[in-house]
Amino acid sequence: MSRPEDRASGKDRPEPPERPTVTARNLSCGYRSKAILTGVDLEVRTGEVLCLLGPNGVGKTTLFRTLLGSLPPVEGRVEISSRERSRLSRREMARHIAYVPQLHEPPFAFSVFDVALTGCVSRLGLLDSPSRRDRRRTEEVLDRLGIAHLSARPFTELSGGEQQMALIARALVQDGRILVMDEPAAALDLRNQATVLRCVRDLADERHGVLMTSHNPDHAFLVATRAVLITRDREILSGPVDEVLTEDNLRAAYGTRVRVLEATSPDGEAMRTCLPSLYLV
């Protein structure tokens, strides 16, 4: 896989990112008016991937929940397509943002088709059922993601990578311009990680915006345009991936010595990779 900067060169250069679709300005987030994170500024634009990284317990989930509307900001504001998020209904939010959670096992063995079809729920009335158009849209999305052959398979019988692709299909059926992904490649083997990360990259190339969390800086090096890194002291560092994910910044975030190495992908593309020390400091 090449980095976004490498893919943006030459005659196949994608169009530049559009105006921000999700914006946080001077955002403080937490619980019961007690801030856990303060001074968060970020933008998620269509056509790019923003990767959120940091150690456990620094507030990544709290920030996610605030951006998605599950928690009110302690201070600051979140805007969705230039409208204050608090003024949007859940249905209106769903038209802009589709959430892809970490892998979970549903209580019933729904088929892959039915899992993906639930993405249209935000467009339905209380007593409405999915239309033929919704079903055709679901078929098209499954085919586009290369998992149409899994359509009738129970979700619970799939591999981790296949399950993650089914959840991405559900988000695409929902048709939000921004996809918010919580650890999309977590707990997957290398092959499935590559499948999911390639899909993330392709979604950005197709003018979706992606906000994803990861514990692995290599995922950001592979697919992200920009990064937000939260350190152990809850300092927030943001900017282009190569400027944010430096050895010093990663050490401040994770408390271990880190080497960021230049490497070459099997396709001959220049890339970076992160090698942590075995000894904490």
ABEGO torsion letter per residue (X at the ends): XBBAAAAABEAABBBBBBBBABBBBGBBBEBGGBBABBGBBBBBBBGBBBBBBEBBGAGAAAAAAAAAGABBBABEBBBBGGBBAAABBAAAAAAABBBBBBBBBBABBBBAAAAAAAAAAAABBAABBBBAAAAAAAAAAAAAAGAAAAAABBAAABBAAAAAAAAAAAAAAAGBABBBBBGAABGBBAAAAAAAAAAAAAAAAAGBBBBBBBABAAAAAAABABBBBBBAAGBBBBEBAAAABBAAAAAAAAGBBBBBBBBBBAAGBBBBBBBBBABBX
